[in-house]
Amino acid sequence: MVNLPKVNELGFYEIRLESIGGLGANLAGKMLAEAGVTGSGLNGVSFSSYGSEKKGSPVKAHIRFCQPETRIRDTTPVERPHIVGIFHEALAKTVHVTNGIYPDSLVLVNSSSDPARLKDKLRLPCGTIAVVDAIGIALEEGNRVNMAMLGALFRLCDFLDAEHMKGVIRKSLESKYPQAVQPALNTFQRGYDEVVFQTFALPEGETLPGPVRWDTPTLGYETQPIGGTVINPGNSVLKDLSISRAGMMPHFFEDKCIHCAACDNVCPDFCFVWEEKPDKKGRLHMFLQGIDYQYCKGCLKCVYACPTEALSSEREEEGYADAHRMPHRFAFANAAQQ
């Protein structure tokens, strides 16, 4: 019989997947739980929590395992995870993705950075940080991020049978999408093989902050601003859609642009910045200046609409968006007011 490496006071080994809609975390959680139950003989459960059901919205998948003699009577969200799987590195900007971890918890991140750099970025004092370039693997194999993340999770969860999981993948896909079976298996295996991890000890004298309950309101009767003022409206200049990008983004080449506005016509979030200038004959026209990447979610509709290849689809590299962002004028005004 398979033994779990550790359990909490209720006898559960708990996993939480932090993701955005469209990356397949919900399906990954279901497949992970199924493999634990049918392949390792454990009791298991998987469920998800999310707000608006659309691509780019934050999603959490919760998985619990326990020994066969333990009954699962708890279906509340996982607050003290033994493993956290972060499907999108940029989620840490707006979501407390490592909330409630133990000093020896495993944190798996979809990233091309190294564990030491991510430790500082996620503000983690300790724990084991595992890294896999799930987006890069998925793009190369023509498959989805969740298969690479599943492969890495099975490497970290040595009580689960990776070969049985491959059978689950086949069963899930071969009837409807037989052409996707082999790319999914390749992506899973590469995630398993290419994940790297490093353990950091808790510095002497430091303690981890306690978990914040999922149902604790950010604003309440003690913290609400006077008069119930909405301090961060969803349609304000403070909105940041960059966490919605799933690995690809548009690059702008001004020398190829004919300023036809085809890109602006299809952009759902008004990312393109224009300025009125005189042309060669002195007539006033609108000229494209660049892209405000704060509002770009990487849908790439602009790339497909561009008639001159002034926009291209490229793999997102860390720091590129900040270095090449062309802020809207209202963003400048807002910054000046602050």
JOGI-V16646 format. One record per residue. RES is the residue in three letters. OMEGA is omega as a letter, one per 40 degrees, with the letter a starting at -180 (* if undefined). NEAR is the number of other ideal C-beta (glycine too) atoms within 8 Angstrom. Layout:
res->RES omega->OMEGA near->NEAR
res->RES omega->OMEGA near->NEAR
This chain:
res->MET omega->a near->5
res->VAL omega->i near->7
res->ASN omega->i near->6
res->LEU omega->a near->11
res->PRO omega->i near->7
res->LYS omega->i near->5
res->VAL omega->i near->8
res->ASN omega->a near->9
res->GLU omega->i near->3
res->LEU omega->i near->8
res->GLY omega->a near->8
res->PHE omega->i near->12
res->TYR omega->a near->12
res->GLU omega->a near->14
res->ILE omega->i near->18
res->ARG omega->i near->14
res->LEU omega->i near->15
res->GLU omega->a near->15
res->SER omega->i near->16
res->ILE omega->i near->15
res->GLY omega->i near->12
res->GLY omega->a near->7
res->LEU omega->i near->13
res->GLY omega->a near->11
res->ALA omega->i near->17
res->ASN omega->i near->10
res->LEU omega->i near->8
res->ALA omega->i near->16
res->GLY omega->i near->16
res->LYS omega->a near->9
res->MET omega->i near->13
res->LEU omega->i near->14
res->ALA omega->i near->13
res->GLU omega->i near->11
res->ALA omega->i near->15
res->GLY omega->a near->14
res->VAL omega->a near->11
res->THR omega->a near->7
res->GLY omega->a near->12
res->SER omega->i near->11
res->GLY omega->i near->7
res->LEU omega->i near->13
res->ASN omega->a near->11
res->GLY omega->i near->13
res->VAL omega->i near->9
res->SER omega->i near->13
res->PHE omega->a near->8
res->SER omega->i near->11
res->SER omega->a near->8
res->TYR omega->i near->11
res->GLY omega->i near->5
res->SER omega->a near->5
res->GLU omega->a near->6
res->LYS omega->a near->6
res->LYS omega->i near->7
res->GLY omega->i near->10
res->SER omega->i near->11
res->PRO omega->a near->13
res->VAL omega->i near->14
res->LYS omega->i near->13
res->ALA omega->a near->14
res->HIS omega->a near->15
res->ILE omega->i near->16
res->ARG omega->i near->14
res->PHE omega->i near->13
res->CYS omega->i near->14
res->GLN omega->a near->10
res->PRO omega->a near->7
res->GLU omega->i near->3
res->THR omega->i near->10
res->ARG omega->i near->4
res->ILE omega->i near->11
res->ARG omega->a near->4
res->ASP omega->i near->7
res->THR omega->i near->6
res->THR omega->i near->5
res->PRO omega->a near->8
res->VAL omega->a near->11
res->GLU omega->a near->10
res->ARG omega->a near->10
res->PRO omega->i near->12
res->HIS omega->i near->12
res->ILE omega->i near->14
res->VAL omega->i near->15
res->GLY omega->a near->15
res->ILE omega->a near->14
res->PHE omega->a near->15
res->HIS omega->a near->12
res->GLU omega->a near->11
res->ALA omega->i near->8
res->LEU omega->a near->15
res->ALA omega->i near->11
res->LYS omega->a near->8
res->THR omega->a near->7
res->VAL omega->i near->8
res->HIS omega->a near->5
res->VAL omega->a near->10
res->THR omega->a near->10
res->ASN omega->i near->8
res->GLY omega->a near->10
res->ILE omega->i near->13
res->TYR omega->i near->8
res->PRO omega->a near->8
res->ASP omega->i near->5
res->SER omega->i near->12
res->LEU omega->i near->11
res->VAL omega->i near->15
res->LEU omega->a near->16
res->VAL omega->i near->13
res->ASN omega->a near->14
res->SER omega->i near->9
res->SER omega->i near->6
res->SER omega->i near->11
res->ASP omega->a near->8
res->PRO omega->a near->13
res->ALA omega->i near->7
res->ARG omega->i near->8
res->LEU omega->i near->15
res->LYS omega->i near->10
res->ASP omega->a near->7
res->LYS omega->a near->9
res->LEU omega->i near->12
res->ARG omega->i near->5
res->LEU omega->i near->12
res->PRO omega->a near->9
res->CYS omega->i near->10
res->GLY omega->i near->14
res->THR omega->i near->11
res->ILE omega->i near->15
res->ALA omega->a near->15
res->VAL omega->i near->15
res->VAL omega->i near->17
res->ASP omega->a near->11
res->ALA omega->i near->13
res->ILE omega->i near->11
res->GLY omega->i near->10
res->ILE omega->a near->14
res->ALA omega->i near->15
res->LEU omega->a near->10
res->GLU omega->a near->6
res->GLU omega->a near->10
res->GLY omega->a near->6
res->ASN omega->a near->11
res->ARG omega->a near->9
res->VAL omega->a near->14
res->ASN omega->i near->12
res->MET omega->i near->16
res->ALA omega->i near->18
res->MET omega->i near->18
res->LEU omega->i near->14
res->GLY omega->i near->18
res->ALA omega->i near->17
res->LEU omega->i near->14
res->PHE omega->i near->13
res->ARG omega->a near->13
res->LEU omega->a near->12
res->CYS omega->a near->9
res->ASP omega->i near->6
res->PHE omega->i near->10
res->LEU omega->a near->13
res->ASP omega->a near->8
res->ALA omega->i near->10
res->GLU omega->i near->6
res->HIS omega->i near->12
res->MET omega->i near->15
res->LYS omega->i near->10
res->GLY omega->i near->9
res->VAL omega->i near->13
res->ILE omega->i near->14
res->ARG omega->a near->10
res->LYS omega->a near->7
res->SER omega->a near->7
res->LEU omega->a near->12
res->GLU omega->a near->9
res->SER omega->a near->4
res->LYS omega->a near->5
res->TYR omega->a near->7
res->PRO omega->a near->8
res->GLN omega->a near->4
res->ALA omega->a near->9
res->VAL omega->a near->12
res->GLN omega->i near->6
res->PRO omega->i near->10
res->ALA omega->i near->13
res->LEU omega->i near->11
res->ASN omega->a near->10
res->THR omega->i near->16
res->PHE omega->a near->16
res->GLN omega->i near->9
res->ARG omega->i near->12
res->GLY omega->i near->18
res->TYR omega->a near->12
res->ASP omega->a near->8
res->GLU omega->i near->10
res->VAL omega->i near->14
res->VAL omega->a near->9
res->PHE omega->a near->11
res->GLN omega->a near->9
res->THR omega->i near->7
res->PHE omega->i near->12
res->ALA omega->i near->5
res->LEU omega->i near->10
res->PRO omega->a near->7
res->GLU omega->i near->4
res->GLY omega->i near->3
res->GLU omega->i near->8
res->THR omega->i near->4
res->LEU omega->i near->10
res->PRO omega->i near->3
res->GLY omega->a near->5
res->PRO omega->i near->7
res->VAL omega->a near->8
res->ARG omega->a near->6
res->TRP omega->a near->8
res->ASP omega->i near->4
res->THR omega->a near->6
res->PRO omega->i near->5
res->THR omega->i near->4
res->LEU omega->i near->6
res->GLY omega->a near->6
res->TYR omega->i near->4
res->GLU omega->a near->4
res->THR omega->a near->6
res->GLN omega->i near->8
res->PRO omega->a near->7
res->ILE omega->a near->4
res->GLY omega->i near->4
res->GLY omega->a near->5
res->THR omega->i near->6
res->VAL omega->a near->5
res->ILE omega->i near->4
res->ASN omega->a near->6
res->PRO omega->a near->5
res->GLY omega->a near->5
res->ASN omega->a near->4
res->SER omega->i near->7
res->VAL omega->i near->7
res->LEU omega->a near->6
res->LYS omega->a near->9
res->ASP omega->a near->9
res->LEU omega->a near->12
res->SER omega->i near->12
res->ILE omega->a near->13
res->SER omega->a near->10
res->ARG omega->a near->13
res->ALA omega->i near->11
res->GLY omega->a near->11
res->MET omega->i near->11
res->MET omega->i near->13
res->PRO omega->i near->13
res->HIS omega->a near->9
res->PHE omega->i near->11
res->PHE omega->a near->10
res->GLU omega->a near->8
res->ASP omega->i near->4
res->LYS omega->a near->8
res->CYS omega->i near->10
res->ILE omega->i near->7
res->HIS omega->a near->8
res->CYS omega->i near->6
res->ALA omega->i near->8
res->ALA omega->i near->10
res->CYS omega->a near->12
res->ASP omega->a near->11
res->ASN omega->a near->7
res->VAL omega->a near->10
res->CYS omega->a near->11
res->PRO omega->a near->5
res->ASP omega->i near->8
res->PHE omega->a near->6
res->CYS omega->a near->11
res->PHE omega->a near->12
res->VAL omega->a near->13
res->TRP omega->i near->9
res->GLU omega->i near->7
res->GLU omega->a near->7
res->LYS omega->i near->7
res->PRO omega->i near->7
res->ASP omega->a near->8
res->LYS omega->i near->3
res->LYS omega->i near->5
res->GLY omega->i near->5
res->ARG omega->a near->6
res->LEU omega->i near->6
res->HIS omega->i near->9
res->MET omega->a near->8
res->PHE omega->i near->9
res->LEU omega->a near->14
res->GLN omega->a near->7
res->GLY omega->a near->11
res->ILE omega->i near->12
res->ASP omega->a near->14
res->TYR omega->i near->12
res->GLN omega->a near->12
res->TYR omega->a near->11
res->CYS omega->i near->15
res->LYS omega->i near->10
res->GLY omega->a near->12
res->CYS omega->i near->5
res->LEU omega->i near->10
res->LYS omega->a near->9
res->CYS omega->a near->15
res->VAL omega->a near->10
res->TYR omega->a near->7
res->ALA omega->a near->10
res->CYS omega->a near->11
res->PRO omega->a near->6
res->THR omega->a near->8
res->GLU omega->i near->7
res->ALA omega->i near->10
res->LEU omega->i near->11
res->SER omega->i near->8
res->SER omega->a near->8
res->GLU omega->i near->8
res->ARG omega->a near->8
res->GLU omega->i near->11
res->GLU omega->a near->5
res->GLU omega->i near->6
res->GLY omega->a near->6
res->TYR omega->a near->9
res->ALA omega->i near->12
res->ASP omega->a near->7
res->ALA omega->a near->6
res->HIS omega->a near->11
res->ARG omega->i near->11
res->MET omega->a near->8
res->PRO omega->i near->9
res->HIS omega->a near->8
res->ARG omega->a near->7
res->PHE omega->i near->7
res->ALA omega->i near->11
res->PHE omega->a near->9
res->ALA omega->i near->8
res->ASN omega->i near->10
res->ALA omega->i near->7
res->ALA omega->i near->6
res->GLN omega->a near->5
res->GLN omega->* near->4
